[in-house]
Every structure is written in C-alpha cells, then in structure tokens.
C-alpha cells in the first residue's frame, strides 16, 4: 500500500518568513495530493490540493509543488502569520473515474509562527 | 456547508466495556471514514465505507468494527475497550466523483479507557 513520509515534524519560523513542508510517497499510481490544516483543538480542513497532471498550484500565500518523477510534493507558505500556526498533514490518494476512497496521510508537521 | 457531527466530544470508559462512537453527515456523501489520531503518528485509517452496508478495513482495524445501516450514519464499535485504544477518533466523509476527494472531518471524540 501507499506510504507517505512527511518532514519536518516540527517547524518554527519568524512571522513574515516562508515555511516549507515536504512529503514523499511510494505508490507511483497516486495522482491526488491534498494538504490539510488542523488548528489546535479543531478538525482538519483541506487548504489546497494538487493533481498529478500539474506541477504547481497557488492560492494566495500558499502553494503546492509536485515532482512526479521523484515522487515528492511540498507545501510552501509565504509571509507567514501567527494564524498559520497549526499542524499540517499531507496525503496521497488514487482518484479513479468512480472516485477514490481513501487517503494515506503523513504524520504531520507542527508549524509555529513566532510573532 | 458540509456538516459532520460526532456523538460525543469526550468519553471515558472502562477496560472491557463495549463502546459505540457515532458519526452523522448531512451532505449525502457516499464515503465515510474512521481515523484515530495520536501524537507523532498522524491520522491512521481504521475503517471506511463507500456505501450502505459496505465496509473496508483500513490500516489499523484490529480491535474495532463498524456499522453503516444508513447512508448518513457510520458507527465505530470497540467490542472490548482496552487502554491502548485511548485516543482521539475522527470521522470524515467525502463525495464520490466530481473530480475531488475532499474529506470533511467531524470535531473528534477524545476517548479515554481506564
């Protein structure tokens, strides 16, 4: 089955700096890569996702890049703010025409943005 | 907005008790999932269901069972609770097709087994 490795497990940055979280996956058939953000005491929520037919996707201050050959993808957060402090999870899945069923998650990165 | 609710936010049970955790979603999603979340281990899939009365084992099904009698409801059952099942349990649901696989999570149930 799929295996997703996520690094680093913790990350501290100064407010305004950039943060990068990296994930690798093992199943070359995986074609859908979402990122979830979980604030303290709250439920995980999707913040951005990317499919294997594109190499990069941006949404305001966050971006995700995908390298299919190397089987890794990364989350980039620019101009970090205190409200970006949370645990971030990457995940991988195979989406078929009928829809995929399960995501395999990384172990999470705790991001702390220091004011 | 998709709404996923779980029956309890906090639950304390004794070793050997039978425990039921319930999850309800209101968006007519086909897929429902149960995860447990432990520090440093991320989200691990216990069971999932892609249709009423259908279930599939996830990565850590031992000691758990599930029931899905209605589309909107997915129950996780601990037949005989043990202390190593103390954890945060998260339910999620997703739609089939539509080009997306966004999973919508419930608020979680923190289960303590004494």
Boltz contact constraints between the chains, C-beta under 6 A:
constraints:
  - contact:
      token1: [A, 32]
      token2: [B, 101]
      max_distance: 6.0
  - contact:
      token1: [A, 43]
      token2: [B, 105]
      max_distance: 6.0
  - contact:
      token1: [A, 43]
      token2: [B, 107]
      max_distance: 6.0
  - contact:
      token1: [A, 44]
      token2: [B, 105]
      max_distance: 6.0
  - contact:
      token1: [A, 46]
      token2: [B, 102]
      max_distance: 6.0
  - contact:
      token1: [A, 93]
      token2: [B, 101]
      max_distance: 6.0
  - contact:
      token1: [A, 95]
      token2: [B, 101]
      max_distance: 6.0
  - contact:
      token1: [A, 99]
      token2: [B, 96]
      max_distance: 6.0
  - contact:
      token1: [A, 99]
      token2: [B, 97]
      max_distance: 6.0
  - contact:
      token1: [A, 100]
      token2: [B, 101]
      max_distance: 6.0
  - contact:
      token1: [A, 101]
      token2: [B, 31]
      max_distance: 6.0
  - contact:
      token1: [A, 101]
      token2: [B, 48]
      max_distance: 6.0
  - contact:
      token1: [A, 101]
      token2: [B, 50]
      max_distance: 6.0
  - contact:
      token1: [A, 102]
      token2: [B, 45]
      max_distance: 6.0
  - contact:
      token1: [A, 102]
      token2: [B, 48]
      max_distance: 6.0
  - contact:
      token1: [A, 105]
      token2: [B, 42]
      max_distance: 6.0
  - contact:
      token1: [A, 105]
      token2: [B, 43]
      max_distance: 6.0
  - contact:
      token1: [A, 106]
      token2: [B, 42]
      max_distance: 6.0
  - contact:
      token1: [A, 107]
      token2: [B, 42]
      max_distance: 6.0
  - contact:
      token1: [A, 108]
      token2: [B, 42]
      max_distance: 6.0
